[in-house]
């Protein structure tokens, strides 16, 4: 699963730290999500969607290997 | 959210000190602390008391190592979230894999070369080593993953 959290975050001009504080995780977790090292849970996905004011589908998309 | 039964973060630094210190003293005492050496340091004590002192040192150091390991493994990170929980799970899986591989190789070696741990002490040592191997693999893998991600995130 790929995501464009970084692009959306930079578009609204907030830092990883600010986003992490908004959704209640560490900055390292935001970094891991943005770099694709970690696929967040549904709860975190919904929180990210709310924090970035974007629908889930525009933040995350399936890749070929996801089936 | 899942409820966590982990200890507060303040136990982690305590464990990080207790475990290596306890382990070092235990290994050092096993290798170097003989009762004859102790009797020269503690002149005039009965041999039974000297034996008791050695056993006490070994017991305290071993249990402080175990307790330190417990604190290290079962205490929260400074910022505990689902990513850390995921790393914890992956580290447990790796530790289980390492221990199972160790068992397989060890038993295969014993079977092929007809070499079994000699006596109760040998068997005890073998089992302690396999338990420690599991927890050491877990701690190293978990701490390495956390540190690696932290460093990469800070590089940005």
Backbone of each chain as ProteinMPNN parsed JSONL, in Angstrom:
{"seq_chain_A": "XXXXXXXXXXXXXXXXXXXXXXXXXXXXXXXXXXXXXXXXXXXXXXXXXXXXXXXXXXXXXXXXXXX", "coords_chain_A": {"N_chain_A": [[0.852, -1.202, 0.0], [0.612, 2.136, -0.927], [1.258, 5.575, -0.066], [0.418, 9.104, 0.079], [1.053, 10.823, 2.146], [3.138, 12.505, 2.921], [3.276, 14.417, 0.822], [0.748, 15.603, 1.007], [0.875, 16.606, 3.568], [2.962, 18.458, 3.367], [1.769, 20.166, 1.612], [-0.204, 21.457, 3.104], [1.457, 22.625, 4.829], [2.52, 21.697, 7.361], [4.563, 20.353, 10.005], [6.223, 17.131, 10.554], [6.262, 16.635, 13.263], [4.188, 18.254, 14.226], [1.968, 17.099, 12.983], [2.138, 14.572, 14.115], [1.623, 15.169, 16.805], [-1.003, 16.054, 16.593], [-2.441, 13.744, 15.914], [-1.747, 12.048, 17.922], [0.571, 10.343, 18.024], [4.062, 9.26, 17.776], [6.788, 11.213, 16.317], [8.467, 9.579, 14.945], [6.813, 7.556, 14.13], [5.194, 8.803, 12.22], [7.167, 9.304, 10.349], [7.845, 6.665, 9.679], [5.461, 5.834, 8.49], [5.254, 7.596, 6.312], [7.483, 6.862, 4.828], [6.778, 4.386, 4.045], [7.407, 2.22, 5.588], [5.799, 1.312, 7.534], [2.486, 0.192, 7.791], [-0.333, 1.849, 8.662], [-2.934, 1.354, 11.226], [-6.558, 1.035, 10.876], [-7.761, 2.911, 12.524], [-5.766, 4.856, 12.855], [-5.431, 5.633, 10.227], [-7.888, 6.871, 9.722], [-7.696, 8.974, 11.505], [-5.535, 10.347, 10.403], [-6.651, 11.088, 8.0], [-8.605, 12.852, 8.887], [-7.007, 14.804, 10.139], [-5.547, 15.825, 7.999], [-7.505, 16.717, 6.422], [-8.504, 15.295, 4.2], [-9.972, 12.829, 2.032], [-9.801, 9.289, 2.782], [-9.22, 7.676, 0.559], [-7.762, 9.335, -1.078], [-5.447, 9.563, 0.225], [-4.339, 7.04, 0.67], [-3.47, 4.225, -1.36], [-3.968, 1.111, -3.101], [-1.43, -1.244, -4.113], [-0.034, -3.228, -6.829], [1.082, -5.555, -5.724], [-0.47, -5.923, -3.489], [-2.668, -7.292, -4.239]], "CA_chain_A": [[0.0, 0.0, 0.0], [1.418, 3.362, -0.946], [0.508, 6.74, 0.438], [1.038, 10.402, -0.209], [0.922, 11.625, 3.375], [4.158, 13.555, 2.923], [2.882, 15.472, -0.117], [-0.429, 16.31, 1.568], [1.326, 17.337, 4.767], [3.736, 19.62, 2.918], [0.841, 21.079, 0.938], [-0.84, 22.345, 4.094], [2.548, 23.279, 5.543], [2.774, 21.331, 8.762], [5.728, 19.479, 10.195], [5.936, 15.765, 11.027], [6.013, 16.729, 14.701], [2.848, 18.828, 14.436], [0.995, 16.07, 12.583], [2.208, 13.505, 15.125], [0.924, 15.642, 18.011], [-2.444, 16.141, 16.304], [-3.102, 12.427, 15.929], [-1.354, 11.328, 19.129], [1.63, 9.329, 17.863], [5.392, 9.879, 17.797], [7.262, 11.683, 15.012], [9.07, 8.415, 14.276], [5.716, 6.8, 13.499], [4.838, 9.531, 10.982], [8.259, 9.051, 9.407], [7.723, 5.273, 9.204], [4.302, 5.752, 7.579], [5.575, 8.327, 5.074], [8.474, 6.128, 4.033], [6.193, 3.103, 3.663], [7.923, 1.126, 6.416], [4.733, 0.846, 8.414], [1.124, 0.425, 7.314], [-1.08, 2.162, 9.894], [-4.226, 0.706, 11.463], [-7.713, 1.792, 10.371], [-7.978, 4.065, 13.424], [-4.761, 5.879, 12.536], [-5.734, 6.111, 8.868], [-9.004, 7.815, 9.841], [-7.182, 10.167, 12.192], [-4.713, 11.074, 9.421], [-7.582, 11.669, 7.037], [-9.246, 14.005, 9.539], [-6.0, 15.838, 10.397], [-5.116, 16.435, 6.732], [-8.746, 17.112, 5.737], [-8.554, 14.63, 2.883], [-10.566, 11.487, 2.146], [-8.83, 8.181, 2.913], [-8.837, 7.176, -0.777], [-6.766, 10.191, -1.715], [-4.183, 9.437, 0.985], [-3.788, 5.684, 0.533], [-3.961, 3.453, -2.508], [-3.398, -0.239, -3.17], [-0.45, -1.51, -5.174], [-0.256, -4.526, -7.49], [1.444, -6.685, -4.837], [-1.519, -6.085, -2.462], [-3.654, -8.207, -4.794]], "C_chain_A": [[0.885, 1.248, 0.0], [0.572, 4.538, -0.442], [1.187, 8.035, 0.016], [0.823, 11.377, 0.958], [1.903, 12.801, 3.352], [3.746, 14.737, 2.036], [1.726, 16.301, 0.454], [-0.035, 17.146, 2.783], [2.078, 18.599, 4.36], [2.837, 20.659, 2.252], [0.159, 22.016, 1.935], [0.193, 22.964, 5.052], [2.673, 22.957, 7.017], [3.929, 20.34, 8.865], [5.269, 18.077, 10.628], [5.555, 15.8, 12.504], [4.593, 17.228, 14.973], [1.765, 17.808, 14.092], [0.949, 14.946, 13.631], [1.447, 13.918, 16.384], [-0.581, 15.684, 17.8], [-3.122, 14.777, 16.421], [-2.636, 11.522, 17.082], [-0.401, 10.163, 18.925], [2.984, 10.034, 17.907], [5.784, 10.322, 16.382], [7.864, 10.526, 14.217], [8.003, 7.587, 13.551], [5.284, 7.474, 12.196], [5.898, 9.278, 9.916], [8.13, 7.642, 8.808], [6.556, 5.123, 8.233], [4.653, 6.405, 6.235], [6.563, 7.57, 4.189], [7.986, 4.73, 3.645], [6.698, 1.925, 4.477], [6.835, 0.544, 7.306], [3.369, 1.186, 7.81], [0.237, 0.642, 8.54], [-2.404, 1.402, 9.996], [-5.35, 1.592, 10.922], [-7.953, 3.039, 11.217], [-7.036, 5.208, 13.051], [-4.999, 6.467, 11.144], [-6.845, 7.155, 8.93], [-8.567, 9.108, 10.536], [-6.35, 11.026, 11.237], [-5.6, 11.801, 8.422], [-8.238, 12.918, 7.612], [-8.242, 15.143, 9.722], [-5.579, 16.563, 9.116], [-6.297, 16.925, 5.89], [-8.83, 16.56, 4.312], [-9.233, 13.279, 3.05], [-9.481, 10.398, 2.14], [-8.302, 7.74, 1.547], [-7.783, 8.057, -1.441], [-5.425, 10.124, -0.976], [-3.514, 8.092, 0.761], [-4.323, 5.006, -0.719], [-3.247, 2.094, -2.555], [-2.396, -0.354, -4.31], [-0.738, -2.884, -5.768], [0.004, -5.701, -6.539], [0.407, -6.91, -3.717], [-2.663, -6.993, -2.951], [-4.948, -7.537, -5.247]], "O_chain_A": [[1.787, 1.387, 0.826], [-0.657, 4.479, -0.406], [2.362, 8.056, -0.351], [0.475, 12.545, 0.788], [1.558, 13.928, 3.708], [3.85, 15.897, 2.436], [1.731, 17.531, 0.391], [-0.546, 18.246, 2.993], [1.866, 19.671, 4.927], [3.098, 21.861, 2.314], [-0.035, 23.201, 1.662], [-0.155, 23.72, 5.959], [2.907, 23.848, 7.834], [4.22, 19.596, 7.929], [4.117, 17.863, 11.006], [4.647, 15.093, 12.942], [3.889, 16.699, 15.833], [0.776, 17.668, 14.811], [-0.118, 14.443, 13.983], [0.714, 13.115, 16.962], [-1.35, 15.388, 18.715], [-4.226, 14.663, 16.953], [-3.075, 10.379, 17.2], [-0.536, 9.121, 19.566], [3.051, 11.255, 18.056], [5.204, 9.878, 15.39], [7.786, 10.49, 12.989], [8.261, 6.999, 12.5], [5.039, 6.803, 11.194], [5.584, 9.066, 8.745], [8.283, 7.448, 7.602], [6.647, 4.37, 7.263], [4.387, 5.849, 5.17], [6.489, 7.629, 2.961], [8.708, 3.979, 2.989], [6.46, 0.77, 4.122], [6.945, -0.59, 7.774], [3.129, 2.313, 7.376], [0.069, -0.261, 9.358], [-2.924, 0.882, 9.008], [-5.126, 2.746, 10.557], [-8.304, 4.095, 10.692], [-7.445, 6.364, 12.945], [-4.79, 7.66, 10.922], [-6.763, 8.196, 8.277], [-9.023, 10.197, 10.187], [-6.436, 12.254, 11.249], [-5.352, 12.947, 8.049], [-8.407, 13.918, 6.915], [-8.571, 16.306, 9.492], [-5.291, 17.76, 9.138], [-6.119, 17.471, 4.801], [-9.177, 17.266, 3.366], [-9.091, 12.642, 4.094], [-8.402, 10.571, 1.573], [-7.113, 7.467, 1.384], [-7.003, 7.584, -2.268], [-4.4, 10.573, -1.489], [-2.29, 8.0, 0.672], [-5.482, 5.189, -1.092], [-2.106, 1.948, -2.119], [-2.495, 0.335, -5.325], [-1.59, -3.617, -5.265], [-0.725, -6.693, -6.533], [0.405, -7.961, -3.076], [-3.515, -7.406, -2.164], [-5.855, -8.212, -5.733]]}, "seq_chain_B": "XXXXXXXXXXXXXXXXXXXXXXXXXXXXXXXXXXXXXXXXXXXXXXXXXXXXXXXXXXXXXXXXXXXXXXXXXXXXXXXXXXXXXXXXXXXXXXXXXXXXXXXXXXXXXXXXXXXXXXXXXXXXXXXXXXXXXXXXXXXXXXXXXXXXXXXXXXXX", "coords_chain_B": {"N_chain_B": [[-8.947, 1.069, 21.305], [-6.269, -1.143, 22.173], [-5.738, -2.488, 25.423], [-2.835, -2.014, 27.337], [-0.515, -4.009, 29.129], [1.865, -3.141, 30.023], [4.732, -1.996, 31.908], [5.338, 1.272, 33.444], [7.372, 3.813, 31.744], [9.54, 4.581, 33.338], [10.691, 2.311, 34.443], [12.336, 1.257, 32.588], [15.029, 2.488, 32.261], [16.019, 1.586, 34.715], [16.032, -1.182, 34.398], [17.824, -1.3, 32.28], [20.21, -0.779, 33.533], [20.335, -2.65, 35.622], [20.278, -5.21, 34.356], [22.689, -5.63, 32.638], [24.687, -5.195, 34.603], [24.091, -7.085, 36.604], [24.38, -9.432, 35.105], [27.08, -9.295, 34.365], [28.359, -9.41, 36.911], [27.469, -11.921, 37.739], [28.576, -13.694, 35.796], [31.288, -13.09, 36.128], [31.626, -13.844, 38.827], [31.095, -16.574, 38.636], [33.283, -17.4, 37.149], [35.624, -16.402, 38.393], [35.364, -16.149, 41.189], [36.357, -17.93, 43.641], [36.016, -20.097, 46.519], [38.319, -20.273, 48.01], [39.676, -17.954, 47.339], [37.92, -16.068, 48.341], [38.123, -16.637, 51.05], [40.648, -15.683, 51.626], [40.3, -12.952, 51.326], [38.282, -12.446, 53.218], [39.28, -12.876, 55.977], [39.349, -15.251, 58.595], [36.744, -16.087, 58.658], [34.243, -18.67, 58.914], [34.317, -21.672, 56.881], [31.771, -22.521, 56.01], [30.292, -20.179, 56.132], [31.622, -18.657, 54.236], [31.032, -20.075, 51.932], [28.309, -19.583, 51.93], [28.28, -16.81, 51.47], [29.287, -16.691, 48.872], [27.263, -18.053, 47.473], [25.18, -16.291, 47.99], [26.03, -13.949, 46.633], [26.038, -14.914, 43.993], [23.32, -15.578, 43.702], [21.978, -13.102, 44.125], [23.068, -11.554, 42.019], [22.246, -13.012, 39.773], [19.44, -12.913, 39.971], [19.042, -10.156, 39.857], [19.822, -9.676, 37.287], [17.838, -11.1, 35.909], [15.517, -9.731, 36.772], [16.097, -7.182, 35.822], [16.056, -7.698, 33.119], [13.382, -8.331, 32.813], [12.217, -5.824, 33.394], [13.282, -4.35, 31.275], [12.138, -5.595, 29.056], [9.371, -5.526, 29.504], [8.567, -2.829, 29.81], [7.162, 0.348, 28.966], [7.825, 2.333, 26.003], [9.159, 5.687, 25.642], [7.453, 7.179, 24.004], [4.811, 5.535, 23.417], [3.18, 3.842, 20.931], [1.096, 2.557, 18.215], [2.917, 1.818, 16.248], [5.23, 1.195, 17.627], [4.229, -0.967, 19.041], [3.879, -2.719, 16.926], [6.533, -3.113, 16.139], [7.408, -4.391, 18.406], [5.991, -6.814, 18.267], [7.072, -7.89, 15.893], [9.701, -8.213, 16.71], [9.392, -10.148, 18.709], [8.613, -12.29, 17.119], [10.939, -12.694, 15.623], [12.702, -13.365, 17.679], [11.569, -15.751, 18.576], [11.965, -17.31, 16.327], [14.78, -17.395, 16.22], [15.322, -18.781, 18.606], [14.042, -21.231, 18.148], [15.485, -22.159, 15.959], [17.955, -22.44, 17.164], [17.357, -24.519, 18.973], [16.741, -26.587, 17.16], [19.201, -26.918, 15.767], [20.886, -27.507, 17.929], [19.768, -29.889, 18.99], [19.983, -31.53, 16.778], [22.716, -31.639, 16.497], [23.365, -32.937, 18.897], [22.11, -35.37, 18.41], [23.387, -36.317, 16.081], [26.136, -36.355, 16.73], [26.177, -37.668, 19.068], [26.399, -36.282, 21.491], [25.511, -35.229, 24.513], [24.229, -32.832, 26.938], [26.181, -32.937, 29.854], [25.076, -34.44, 32.746], [22.876, -32.993, 35.347], [23.58, -30.325, 35.696], [24.671, -29.555, 33.244], [22.476, -29.806, 31.545], [20.804, -27.933, 32.712], [22.254, -25.59, 32.237], [22.157, -25.527, 29.461], [19.405, -25.132, 29.047], [19.02, -22.66, 30.335], [20.647, -21.069, 28.718], [19.227, -21.208, 26.307], [16.857, -19.916, 26.981], [17.775, -17.371, 27.669], [18.83, -16.658, 25.221], [16.539, -16.249, 23.679], [15.391, -13.946, 24.923], [17.5, -12.113, 24.749], [17.738, -11.89, 21.976], [15.272, -10.775, 21.407], [15.38, -8.283, 22.823], [17.645, -7.059, 21.608], [16.85, -6.927, 18.892], [14.496, -5.37, 19.001], [15.368, -2.946, 20.219], [17.279, -2.176, 18.351], [15.7, -1.765, 16.043], [14.067, 0.366, 16.882], [15.996, 2.34, 17.406], [17.24, 2.612, 14.904], [15.149, 3.575, 13.291], [14.633, 5.958, 14.624], [17.032, 7.378, 14.242], [17.064, 7.597, 11.449], [14.762, 9.129, 11.077], [15.518, 11.452, 12.362], [17.531, 12.313, 10.719], [16.267, 13.485, 8.632]], "CA_chain_B": [[-7.507, 0.819, 21.522], [-5.965, -2.283, 23.031], [-5.156, -2.137, 26.712], [-1.494, -2.548, 27.448], [-0.165, -4.368, 30.503], [3.28, -2.83, 30.176], [5.115, -1.147, 33.044], [5.662, 2.641, 33.002], [8.689, 3.994, 31.108], [10.616, 4.771, 34.312], [11.33, 1.029, 34.77], [13.264, 0.879, 31.516], [16.428, 2.756, 32.613], [16.416, 0.732, 35.85], [16.346, -2.477, 33.786], [19.015, -1.167, 31.429], [21.387, -0.823, 34.408], [20.338, -3.896, 36.407], [20.536, -6.421, 33.582], [24.106, -5.885, 32.325], [25.509, -5.256, 35.826], [23.82, -8.397, 37.2], [24.965, -10.478, 34.245], [28.54, -9.197, 34.47], [28.774, -9.909, 38.23], [27.19, -13.361, 37.778], [29.59, -14.397, 34.996], [32.587, -12.882, 36.787], [31.657, -14.672, 40.044], [31.185, -17.982, 38.231], [34.611, -17.704, 36.61], [36.773, -15.988, 39.218], [35.16, -16.077, 42.634], [36.438, -19.242, 44.3], [35.886, -19.979, 47.973], [39.656, -20.053, 48.589], [39.962, -16.527, 47.155], [37.065, -15.337, 49.282], [38.618, -16.823, 52.428], [41.813, -14.803, 51.84], [39.78, -11.587, 51.513], [37.509, -12.39, 54.459], [40.065, -13.697, 56.89], [38.781, -15.619, 59.894], [35.346, -16.557, 58.568], [34.046, -20.125, 58.792], [34.131, -22.091, 55.476], [30.332, -22.575, 55.655], [29.86, -18.792, 55.897], [32.214, -18.23, 52.952], [30.196, -20.707, 50.894], [27.028, -18.86, 51.948], [28.506, -15.5, 50.841], [29.397, -16.921, 47.424], [25.921, -18.384, 46.961], [24.373, -15.053, 48.048], [26.466, -13.069, 45.524], [25.557, -15.515, 42.737], [21.853, -15.495, 43.642], [21.553, -11.704, 43.947], [23.425, -11.076, 40.682], [21.415, -13.699, 38.777], [18.07, -12.401, 40.015], [19.005, -8.762, 39.394], [19.869, -9.773, 35.822], [16.498, -11.517, 35.448], [14.565, -8.643, 37.03], [16.457, -6.122, 34.883], [15.574, -8.124, 31.804], [11.922, -8.189, 32.876], [11.916, -4.386, 33.287], [13.638, -3.904, 29.916], [11.219, -6.164, 28.061], [7.967, -5.196, 29.751], [8.25, -1.433, 30.127], [6.765, 1.119, 27.783], [8.758, 3.292, 25.432], [8.797, 7.062, 26.008], [6.231, 7.444, 23.236], [4.313, 4.208, 23.055], [2.024, 3.894, 20.023], [0.891, 1.291, 17.509], [4.117, 1.449, 15.49], [6.112, 0.535, 18.602], [3.606, -2.281, 19.305], [4.175, -3.539, 15.747], [7.956, -3.491, 16.227], [7.473, -5.359, 19.508], [5.505, -8.096, 17.744], [8.059, -8.409, 14.933], [10.88, -8.647, 17.465], [9.025, -11.423, 19.343], [8.636, -13.313, 16.071], [12.33, -12.985, 15.295], [13.297, -14.058, 18.834], [11.044, -17.126, 18.555], [12.638, -17.975, 15.204], [16.173, -17.635, 16.621], [15.358, -19.831, 19.626], [13.656, -22.506, 17.534], [16.632, -22.577, 15.144], [18.965, -22.898, 18.127], [16.924, -25.842, 19.449], [16.88, -27.548, 16.062], [20.62, -27.18, 15.52], [21.469, -28.138, 19.118], [19.316, -31.282, 19.107], [20.55, -32.244, 15.637], [24.128, -31.848, 16.858], [23.389, -33.978, 19.941], [21.684, -36.626, 17.796], [24.382, -36.783, 15.11], [27.46, -36.596, 17.33], [25.947, -38.371, 20.344], [26.942, -35.487, 22.59], [24.415, -34.646, 25.286], [24.727, -32.09, 28.093], [26.53, -33.918, 30.895], [24.467, -34.264, 34.073], [21.819, -31.994, 35.545], [24.144, -28.977, 35.538], [24.806, -29.311, 31.805], [21.13, -29.615, 30.997], [20.329, -26.655, 33.263], [22.971, -24.535, 31.516], [21.62, -25.534, 28.098], [18.074, -24.521, 29.069], [19.19, -21.226, 30.663], [21.197, -20.419, 27.516], [18.189, -21.066, 25.282], [15.895, -18.891, 27.432], [18.453, -16.084, 27.535], [18.969, -16.386, 23.792], [15.256, -15.692, 23.234], [15.2, -12.57, 25.406], [18.546, -11.255, 24.184], [17.377, -11.628, 20.572], [14.135, -9.846, 21.422], [15.819, -6.945, 23.248], [18.516, -6.445, 20.596], [16.101, -6.622, 17.673], [13.563, -4.282, 19.275], [16.105, -1.694, 20.436], [17.927, -1.821, 17.09], [14.676, -1.21, 15.143], [13.66, 1.672, 17.407], [17.114, 3.275, 17.237], [17.452, 2.821, 13.468], [14.077, 4.448, 12.804], [14.815, 7.274, 15.249], [18.157, 8.04, 13.571], [16.647, 7.944, 10.083], [13.786, 10.223, 11.18], [16.235, 12.675, 12.751], [18.358, 12.745, 9.592], [15.432, 14.264, 7.702]], "C_chain_B": [[-7.304, -0.381, 22.45], [-5.362, -1.803, 24.348], [-3.788, -2.786, 26.823], [-1.192, -2.871, 28.915], [1.303, -4.07, 30.782], [3.518, -1.908, 31.373], [5.398, 0.272, 32.546], [7.11, 2.764, 32.515], [9.828, 4.067, 32.122], [11.329, 3.462, 34.705], [12.415, 0.66, 33.759], [14.728, 1.206, 31.848], [16.925, 1.905, 33.779], [16.846, -0.638, 35.312], [17.624, -2.429, 32.979], [20.294, -1.168, 32.259], [21.478, -2.195, 35.09], [20.765, -5.118, 35.603], [22.026, -6.629, 33.266], [24.986, -6.01, 33.56], [25.349, -6.632, 36.481], [24.483, -9.516, 36.417], [26.485, -10.508, 34.37], [29.016, -9.796, 35.795], [28.578, -11.425, 38.307], [28.261, -14.153, 37.015], [30.961, -14.307, 35.665], [32.701, -13.777, 38.024], [31.793, -16.153, 39.698], [32.605, -18.347, 37.814], [35.741, -17.476, 37.608], [36.596, -16.121, 40.726], [35.174, -17.48, 43.259], [36.371, -19.035, 45.815], [37.249, -19.757, 48.634], [40.06, -18.583, 48.477], [39.193, -15.703, 48.173], [37.613, -15.439, 50.702], [39.873, -15.982, 52.691], [41.377, -13.351, 52.056], [39.109, -11.452, 52.882], [38.169, -13.317, 55.487], [39.307, -14.0, 58.186], [37.346, -16.107, 59.839], [35.303, -18.077, 58.406], [33.851, -20.507, 57.315], [32.658, -22.135, 55.065], [29.806, -21.17, 55.365], [30.388, -18.27, 54.564], [31.415, -18.81, 51.787], [28.867, -19.96, 50.767], [27.146, -17.495, 51.25], [28.567, -15.656, 49.327], [28.022, -17.2, 46.808], [25.04, -17.129, 46.941], [24.725, -14.118, 46.887], [25.912, -13.598, 44.201], [24.041, -15.355, 42.595], [21.402, -14.069, 43.37], [21.854, -11.231, 42.522], [22.545, -11.723, 39.617], [19.994, -13.126, 38.771], [17.988, -10.932, 39.605], [19.093, -8.727, 37.874], [18.493, -10.132, 35.269], [15.476, -10.394, 35.596], [14.808, -7.468, 36.07], [15.943, -6.43, 33.488], [14.048, -7.973, 31.729], [11.515, -6.724, 32.695], [12.172, -3.89, 31.871], [12.591, -4.358, 28.893], [9.798, -5.629, 28.25], [7.723, -3.762, 30.225], [7.999, -0.672, 28.83], [7.924, 1.944, 27.253], [8.298, 4.684, 25.858], [7.506, 7.477, 25.297], [5.725, 6.114, 22.698], [3.098, 4.372, 22.128], [1.965, 2.595, 19.222], [2.09, 0.862, 16.672], [5.099, 0.698, 16.401], [5.561, -0.869, 18.918], [3.888, -3.243, 18.148], [5.631, -4.022, 15.765], [8.158, -4.546, 17.308], [7.088, -6.755, 19.009], [6.521, -8.727, 16.784], [9.305, -8.925, 15.65], [10.616, -9.967, 18.175], [9.093, -12.559, 18.323], [10.068, -13.707, 15.732], [12.999, -13.773, 16.424], [12.847, -15.52, 18.869], [11.74, -17.931, 17.459], [14.078, -18.347, 15.581], [16.236, -18.787, 17.622], [15.034, -21.206, 19.024], [14.799, -23.052, 16.675], [17.738, -23.127, 16.036], [18.633, -24.305, 18.623], [17.152, -26.907, 18.379], [18.328, -27.936, 15.848], [21.236, -27.937, 16.7], [21.063, -29.611, 19.209], [19.854, -32.145, 17.961], [22.008, -32.603, 15.915], [24.244, -32.986, 17.884], [23.081, -35.351, 19.349], [22.778, -37.199, 16.893], [25.705, -37.163, 15.765], [27.378, -37.269, 18.696], [26.564, -37.616, 21.524], [25.775, -34.812, 23.293], [24.994, -33.845, 26.433], [24.986, -33.051, 29.259], [25.892, -33.545, 32.24], [23.404, -33.182, 34.126], [22.327, -30.582, 35.284], [24.254, -28.603, 34.06], [23.468, -29.02, 31.158], [20.544, -28.269, 31.433], [20.942, -25.485, 32.491], [22.429, -24.383, 30.09], [20.256, -24.829, 28.058], [18.152, -23.034, 29.386], [19.685, -20.471, 29.433], [20.112, -20.211, 26.475], [17.149, -20.021, 25.683], [16.51, -17.5, 27.259], [18.58, -15.679, 26.069], [17.698, -15.735, 23.245], [15.151, -14.225, 23.637], [16.263, -11.626, 24.886], [18.225, -10.912, 22.734], [16.253, -10.607, 20.528], [14.616, -8.423, 21.733], [16.677, -6.298, 22.16], [17.748, -6.06, 19.348], [15.195, -5.405, 17.882], [14.3, -2.94, 19.418], [16.774, -1.225, 19.142], [16.914, -1.174, 16.138], [14.268, 0.19, 15.573], [14.739, 2.713, 17.118], [17.318, 3.63, 15.768], [16.406, 3.798, 12.922], [14.224, 5.869, 13.348], [15.914, 8.057, 14.526], [17.77, 8.482, 12.165], [15.674, 9.122, 10.105], [14.485, 11.532, 11.529], [17.114, 13.219, 11.635], [17.585, 13.672, 8.66], [15.429, 15.76, 8.036]], "O_chain_B": [[-8.073, -0.596, 23.387], [-4.586, -0.848, 24.385], [-3.599, -3.947, 26.458], [-1.558, -2.12, 29.819], [1.911, -4.672, 31.667], [2.639, -1.154, 31.79], [5.669, 0.466, 31.361], [7.958, 1.93, 32.832], [10.953, 3.667, 31.82], [12.439, 3.498, 35.236], [13.298, -0.148, 34.047], [15.588, 0.332, 31.742], [18.1, 1.543, 33.835], [17.877, -1.181, 35.71], [18.412, -3.375, 32.979], [21.357, -1.519, 31.747], [22.541, -2.816, 35.133], [21.516, -5.961, 36.094], [22.577, -7.682, 33.584], [25.915, -6.818, 33.588], [26.332, -7.267, 36.864], [25.072, -10.431, 36.992], [27.1, -11.57, 34.467], [29.957, -10.59, 35.817], [29.413, -12.133, 38.868], [28.786, -15.148, 37.516], [31.693, -15.292, 35.76], [33.741, -14.397, 38.25], [32.509, -16.896, 40.37], [33.078, -19.451, 38.084], [36.696, -18.251, 37.666], [37.581, -16.197, 41.461], [34.134, -18.126, 43.386], [36.634, -17.944, 46.321], [37.332, -19.13, 49.69], [40.692, -18.029, 49.375], [39.724, -14.775, 48.782], [37.579, -14.473, 51.464], [40.14, -15.609, 53.833], [41.976, -12.615, 52.841], [39.332, -10.482, 53.606], [37.661, -14.392, 55.803], [38.704, -13.112, 58.789], [36.786, -16.499, 60.862], [36.21, -18.682, 57.834], [33.268, -19.724, 56.565], [32.321, -21.828, 53.921], [28.981, -20.982, 54.471], [29.699, -17.539, 53.853], [31.155, -18.132, 50.793], [28.365, -19.733, 49.666], [26.237, -17.076, 50.533], [27.982, -14.865, 48.587], [27.671, -16.653, 45.763], [24.26, -16.921, 46.012], [23.839, -13.564, 46.238], [25.385, -12.837, 43.389], [23.538, -15.04, 41.516], [20.558, -13.831, 42.506], [21.017, -10.591, 41.886], [22.14, -11.059, 38.662], [19.416, -12.883, 37.711], [16.971, -10.503, 39.06], [18.506, -7.851, 37.238], [18.037, -9.547, 34.286], [14.681, -10.13, 34.693], [13.868, -6.847, 35.574], [15.461, -5.551, 32.773], [13.503, -7.544, 30.712], [10.59, -6.416, 31.943], [11.389, -3.112, 31.326], [12.213, -3.609, 27.992], [9.109, -5.317, 27.278], [6.77, -3.511, 30.962], [8.535, -0.993, 27.769], [8.886, 2.218, 27.971], [7.191, 4.85, 26.37], [6.596, 8.044, 25.902], [6.168, 5.639, 21.652], [2.1, 4.979, 22.517], [2.694, 1.647, 19.513], [2.267, -0.328, 16.411], [5.71, -0.293, 16.001], [6.321, -1.829, 19.045], [4.108, -4.435, 18.364], [5.922, -5.176, 15.45], [8.96, -5.467, 17.158], [7.767, -7.741, 19.293], [6.795, -9.926, 16.847], [9.889, -9.934, 15.258], [11.501, -10.82, 18.244], [9.572, -13.651, 18.628], [10.38, -14.887, 15.573], [13.755, -14.714, 16.181], [13.642, -16.415, 19.155], [12.064, -19.102, 17.655], [14.539, -19.454, 15.305], [17.092, -19.665, 17.511], [15.671, -22.207, 19.351], [15.053, -24.257, 16.662], [18.373, -24.134, 15.72], [19.504, -25.172, 18.689], [17.683, -27.983, 18.654], [18.659, -29.119, 15.758], [22.005, -28.879, 16.511], [21.899, -30.476, 19.472], [20.143, -33.327, 18.141], [22.469, -33.705, 15.615], [25.093, -33.869, 17.763], [23.688, -36.355, 19.718], [23.065, -38.396, 16.926], [26.321, -38.166, 15.404], [28.384, -37.42, 19.389], [27.162, -38.207, 22.422], [25.128, -33.927, 22.731], [26.111, -34.115, 26.874], [24.134, -33.868, 29.607], [26.143, -32.471, 32.787], [23.073, -32.548, 33.124], [21.615, -29.746, 34.727], [23.964, -27.47, 33.676], [23.338, -28.113, 30.336], [19.893, -27.568, 30.658], [20.257, -24.526, 32.138], [22.266, -23.273, 29.584], [19.985, -24.035, 27.157], [17.438, -22.232, 28.783], [19.21, -19.375, 29.135], [20.066, -19.167, 25.825], [16.616, -19.318, 24.824], [15.86, -16.576, 26.77], [18.452, -14.504, 25.724], [17.762, -14.794, 22.453], [14.861, -13.364, 22.807], [15.975, -10.462, 24.608], [18.417, -9.773, 22.308], [16.273, -9.684, 19.713], [14.303, -7.48, 21.007], [16.473, -5.133, 21.82], [17.967, -4.982, 18.796], [15.139, -4.515, 17.033], [13.91, -1.937, 18.821], [16.83, -0.027, 18.866], [17.215, -0.164, 15.502], [14.136, 1.091, 14.745], [14.45, 3.814, 16.652], [17.54, 4.791, 15.423], [16.736, 4.727, 12.185], [13.977, 6.848, 12.644], [15.754, 9.242, 14.233], [18.097, 9.589, 11.737], [15.749, 10.009, 9.254], [14.094, 12.597, 11.051], [17.413, 14.412, 11.59], [18.164, 14.528, 7.99], [14.776, 16.544, 7.348]]}, "name": "protein", "num_of_chains": 2, "seq": "XXXXXXXXXXXXXXXXXXXXXXXXXXXXXXXXXXXXXXXXXXXXXXXXXXXXXXXXXXXXXXXXXXXXXXXXXXXXXXXXXXXXXXXXXXXXXXXXXXXXXXXXXXXXXXXXXXXXXXXXXXXXXXXXXXXXXXXXXXXXXXXXXXXXXXXXXXXXXXXXXXXXXXXXXXXXXXXXXXXXXXXXXXXXXXXXXXXXXXXXXXXXXXXXXXXXXXXXXXXXXXX"}
